[in-house]
Amino acid sequence: MRKALIFALGALACRVPAARALDFFELEVYRASTEGKGLHEIENQTTFVANGRPGARAEENEVPRHRLLRTTFEYNYGLTDKIDVAAYTLLQKPDGGDFEYAGSRFRIRGALWEQGRFPLDLGWYVEAELPHNTETDLELEFRSIVSRDFGRVSVDVNPIFELPAVSEERRTLEFNYAARVYYRLSRSLQPGVEFFGDIGQIRDVDRSREQQHYIVPVLYGRLLKRFRFAVGPGFGLTRASDPVLVKLALEYEFTLPTGGGPGRGAAPY
């Protein structure tokens, strides 16, 4: 009996902790429609952990989260009216530290049909991430995108599946989610609420207190004709979540003289 107990404790001690998969570099909910053929977008998304989780201790190779700033620079291009591609550069700045390179990403996103053709608008999203200085060298992300309008109210839901393709960690398919509800008050001002979270690996779901879930009241807006923004505080809902973070996104869209017309997407941001 004693030997069995020692063996069980040793197995637990050697277990590799599950990595947190929630993507703070891109707290974004996608709409099923794309922006349109020939449209160029330059975007910056930043999150700042204003109040880190009390007593949080970073795992090996993980940057401490308290007062951690993460920022992403993205270039997006509309290949067709239903498909766009993008490339990202990720940077992070720990509390009291310097900016450092955190990785790169490449993704393709598409709509299955014209917006409003059916009761639900459906889209898809595939991303390859190359993290820097982590145990994972290549991670794939797959999203299904569901959108629905109810008058001036719109709902977008993004179930997210992540798979470490080249990794030293013992990780399998993980499930995250991103969703939002927003109200089209006017063309230049749209309040909403976003939801983000992760449950861990599908075959070994984290305990509820180890999962991360956030609610983000957000304000979407448009400045002049081509600038858009999104800003709001995020509040952690579980013990493993950071109590307070801040999200800010800025976007500039344009077309070249030989490009297509303006974007047709209905998303606020």
C-alpha positions as CSV (number, residue, x, y, z in Angstrom):
1,M,0.0,0.0,0.0
2,R,2.8,2.4,0.9
3,K,4.7,1.6,-2.3
4,A,1.5,2.2,-4.4
5,L,1.0,5.6,-2.6
6,I,4.6,6.7,-3.3
7,F,4.3,5.6,-6.9
8,A,1.1,7.7,-7.4
9,L,2.6,10.8,-5.8
10,G,5.7,10.5,-8.0
11,A,3.6,10.2,-11.1
12,L,1.7,13.4,-10.2
13,A,4.9,15.2,-9.4
14,C,6.3,14.3,-12.9
15,R,3.2,15.3,-14.8
16,V,3.8,18.1,-17.3
17,P,1.6,21.0,-16.5
18,A,-0.9,22.0,-19.2
19,A,0.0,25.2,-21.0
20,R,-2.4,28.1,-21.0
21,A,-3.7,28.5,-24.5
22,L,-5.7,31.7,-24.3
23,D,-4.4,34.1,-26.8
24,F,-3.8,37.5,-25.2
25,F,-1.9,38.8,-28.2
26,E,-5.2,38.7,-30.2
27,L,-8.3,39.0,-28.0
28,E,-10.5,39.4,-31.1
29,V,-13.8,38.0,-32.2
30,Y,-14.2,37.5,-36.0
31,R,-17.3,37.9,-38.0
32,A,-18.2,35.4,-40.7
33,S,-18.0,38.0,-43.5
34,T,-14.7,39.3,-44.8
35,E,-13.8,42.9,-45.7
36,G,-13.6,42.6,-49.5
37,K,-11.3,42.1,-52.4
38,G,-8.3,44.4,-52.7
39,L,-8.7,45.9,-49.2
40,H,-5.4,46.4,-47.2
41,E,-5.5,46.7,-43.4
42,I,-2.7,47.6,-41.0
43,E,-3.7,46.8,-37.4
44,N,-2.3,46.9,-33.9
45,Q,-3.8,45.1,-31.0
46,T,-2.5,45.6,-27.4
47,T,-3.4,44.1,-24.1
48,F,-2.1,45.2,-20.7
49,V,-2.5,43.2,-17.5
50,A,-3.3,46.1,-15.2
51,N,-3.8,43.7,-12.2
52,G,-2.2,40.3,-12.4
53,R,-3.5,37.2,-10.7
54,P,-2.6,37.3,-7.0
55,G,0.1,34.9,-6.1
56,A,0.6,33.9,-9.7
57,R,4.0,32.3,-10.4
58,A,5.2,32.0,-13.9
59,E,6.1,28.5,-15.2
60,E,9.5,27.8,-16.8
61,N,10.0,29.9,-19.9
62,E,6.8,31.9,-19.2
63,V,6.9,35.6,-18.8
64,P,5.3,36.9,-15.5
65,R,1.9,38.2,-16.3
66,H,1.5,41.1,-13.8
67,R,1.8,44.4,-15.7
68,L,2.7,42.5,-18.8
69,L,2.1,44.3,-22.1
70,R,1.5,42.3,-25.3
71,T,1.1,43.9,-28.7
72,T,0.6,42.6,-32.2
73,F,1.2,44.2,-35.6
74,E,-0.8,42.8,-38.4
75,Y,-1.1,43.2,-42.2
76,N,-4.3,41.9,-43.8
77,Y,-5.2,41.7,-47.5
78,G,-8.4,40.8,-49.2
79,L,-7.6,38.2,-51.8
80,T,-11.2,37.8,-53.0
81,D,-14.6,39.0,-51.7
82,K,-14.7,35.9,-49.5
83,I,-11.1,35.2,-48.6
84,D,-8.4,37.3,-46.9
85,V,-4.9,36.5,-45.6
86,A,-2.8,38.1,-42.9
87,A,0.7,38.1,-41.3
88,Y,1.4,39.1,-37.6
89,T,4.5,40.1,-35.6
90,L,4.2,39.6,-31.8
91,L,6.0,41.6,-29.2
92,Q,5.8,41.7,-25.4
93,K,7.1,43.9,-22.6
94,P,7.3,42.4,-19.0
95,D,7.0,44.7,-16.0
96,G,10.2,46.8,-15.9
97,G,11.7,45.1,-18.9
98,D,12.3,45.9,-22.6
99,F,10.2,44.9,-25.6
100,E,11.1,41.5,-26.9
101,Y,10.1,39.4,-29.9
102,A,7.4,36.8,-29.1
103,G,6.7,35.1,-32.4
104,S,5.0,35.3,-35.8
105,R,1.7,34.2,-37.3
106,F,0.2,33.6,-40.7
107,R,-3.5,33.0,-41.3
108,I,-6.2,32.7,-44.0
109,R,-9.9,33.4,-43.3
110,G,-13.0,33.0,-45.4
111,A,-16.8,33.2,-45.6
112,L,-18.8,30.3,-47.0
113,W,-21.4,32.5,-48.7
114,E,-22.6,36.1,-49.1
115,Q,-23.6,37.8,-45.9
116,G,-27.4,37.6,-45.2
117,R,-28.0,34.8,-47.7
118,F,-29.1,32.4,-45.0
119,P,-30.3,32.8,-41.4
120,L,-26.7,32.1,-40.2
121,D,-23.5,33.4,-41.7
122,L,-20.7,30.9,-41.5
123,G,-17.0,31.3,-41.9
124,W,-13.7,29.5,-41.4
125,Y,-10.2,30.5,-40.1
126,V,-6.8,28.6,-40.2
127,E,-3.7,30.0,-38.5
128,A,0.0,28.8,-38.2
129,E,1.9,30.3,-35.2
130,L,5.7,30.2,-34.8
131,P,6.2,31.1,-31.1
132,H,9.6,32.4,-29.9
133,N,11.5,30.9,-27.0
134,T,8.8,28.4,-25.9
135,E,8.6,24.6,-25.9
136,T,6.3,24.8,-28.9
137,D,7.9,25.5,-32.3
138,L,4.7,25.4,-34.4
139,E,1.0,25.6,-33.3
140,L,-2.0,25.4,-35.5
141,E,-5.3,27.1,-34.8
142,F,-8.7,26.4,-36.4
143,R,-11.8,28.5,-35.9
144,S,-15.4,28.1,-37.1
145,I,-17.2,31.4,-37.3
146,V,-20.9,31.9,-36.8
147,S,-22.7,35.2,-37.1
148,R,-26.3,36.3,-36.8
149,D,-28.0,39.7,-36.9
150,F,-31.2,40.6,-35.0
151,G,-32.1,44.0,-36.1
152,R,-29.4,46.3,-34.7
153,V,-28.0,43.6,-32.5
154,S,-25.4,41.3,-33.8
155,V,-23.9,38.1,-32.4
156,D,-20.6,36.4,-33.4
157,V,-19.4,33.1,-32.0
158,N,-15.9,31.6,-32.6
159,P,-15.2,28.1,-31.3
160,I,-11.4,27.7,-31.4
161,F,-9.3,24.5,-31.6
162,E,-5.5,24.7,-31.1
163,L,-3.0,21.9,-31.9
164,P,0.7,22.0,-31.1
165,A,2.2,20.5,-34.3
166,V,5.9,20.7,-33.3
167,S,6.3,20.7,-29.5
168,E,8.3,19.3,-26.7
169,E,5.2,19.5,-24.5
170,R,2.8,16.6,-24.1
171,R,-0.2,18.5,-25.4
172,T,-3.1,17.5,-27.5
173,L,-6.0,19.4,-29.1
174,E,-7.2,22.3,-26.9
175,F,-10.5,24.2,-26.9
176,N,-10.9,28.0,-26.6
177,Y,-13.7,30.3,-27.4
178,A,-14.3,33.9,-28.4
179,A,-17.8,35.5,-28.7
180,R,-19.5,38.9,-28.6
181,V,-22.8,40.7,-28.7
182,Y,-22.9,44.3,-29.9
183,Y,-25.4,47.0,-30.7
184,R,-25.1,49.1,-33.9
185,L,-25.9,52.5,-32.3
186,S,-24.5,54.3,-35.3
187,R,-22.0,53.8,-38.0
188,S,-19.2,55.3,-35.9
189,L,-20.1,54.1,-32.4
190,Q,-21.1,50.5,-31.4
191,P,-21.0,49.3,-27.8
192,G,-20.7,45.6,-27.1
193,V,-19.6,42.8,-24.7
194,E,-16.9,40.2,-25.6
195,F,-16.2,36.8,-24.0
196,F,-13.0,34.8,-24.1
197,G,-11.9,31.6,-22.4
198,D,-10.1,28.3,-22.5
199,I,-10.9,24.9,-21.0
200,G,-7.6,23.2,-21.6
201,Q,-7.0,20.0,-23.5
202,I,-10.1,18.3,-24.8
203,R,-9.1,14.8,-23.6
204,D,-8.1,16.2,-20.1
205,V,-10.3,19.3,-19.4
206,D,-8.9,21.6,-16.7
207,R,-10.7,21.9,-13.4
208,S,-13.0,24.9,-13.4
209,R,-10.7,26.9,-11.1
210,E,-7.7,26.3,-13.4
211,Q,-9.6,27.5,-16.5
212,Q,-9.4,31.1,-17.7
213,H,-12.6,33.1,-18.6
214,Y,-12.9,36.8,-19.3
215,I,-15.7,39.3,-20.0
216,V,-14.8,42.5,-21.8
217,P,-17.2,45.4,-22.1
218,V,-16.0,47.1,-25.3
219,L,-16.6,50.2,-27.4
220,Y,-16.1,50.0,-31.2
221,G,-15.7,53.2,-33.1
222,R,-14.6,54.8,-36.3
223,L,-12.5,57.9,-36.6
224,L,-12.7,59.8,-39.9
225,K,-13.2,57.3,-42.8
226,R,-10.5,54.7,-42.6
227,F,-9.5,54.5,-38.9
228,R,-11.3,52.1,-36.5
229,F,-10.7,51.3,-32.9
230,A,-11.9,49.0,-30.1
231,V,-11.2,49.7,-26.4
232,G,-12.4,48.2,-23.1
233,P,-11.4,46.6,-19.8
234,G,-11.4,42.9,-19.3
235,F,-12.4,41.1,-16.0
236,G,-11.3,37.6,-15.1
237,L,-14.1,35.3,-13.9
238,T,-12.0,32.5,-12.5
239,R,-9.3,32.0,-10.0
240,A,-6.7,31.3,-12.8
241,S,-7.6,34.5,-14.7
242,D,-6.0,37.9,-14.2
243,P,-8.4,40.1,-12.3
244,V,-8.2,43.1,-14.7
245,L,-6.7,43.7,-18.1
246,V,-7.1,46.4,-20.7
247,K,-7.6,45.9,-24.5
248,L,-6.9,48.5,-27.2
249,A,-7.1,47.8,-31.0
250,L,-6.4,50.3,-33.8
251,E,-6.9,49.7,-37.5
252,Y,-6.2,51.6,-40.7
253,E,-7.7,50.4,-44.0
254,F,-6.9,51.5,-47.5
255,T,-7.0,50.4,-51.2
256,L,-4.3,51.0,-53.8
257,P,-5.2,52.8,-57.1
258,T,-5.5,49.4,-58.9
259,G,-7.2,47.7,-55.9
260,G,-10.9,46.9,-55.4
261,G,-13.6,48.9,-53.8
262,P,-14.1,49.6,-50.1
263,G,-14.6,46.7,-47.8
264,R,-18.1,45.2,-47.4
265,G,-17.8,43.6,-44.0
266,A,-20.4,44.5,-41.4
267,A,-18.2,43.9,-38.4
268,P,-17.7,46.9,-36.1
269,Y,-14.0,46.2,-35.9
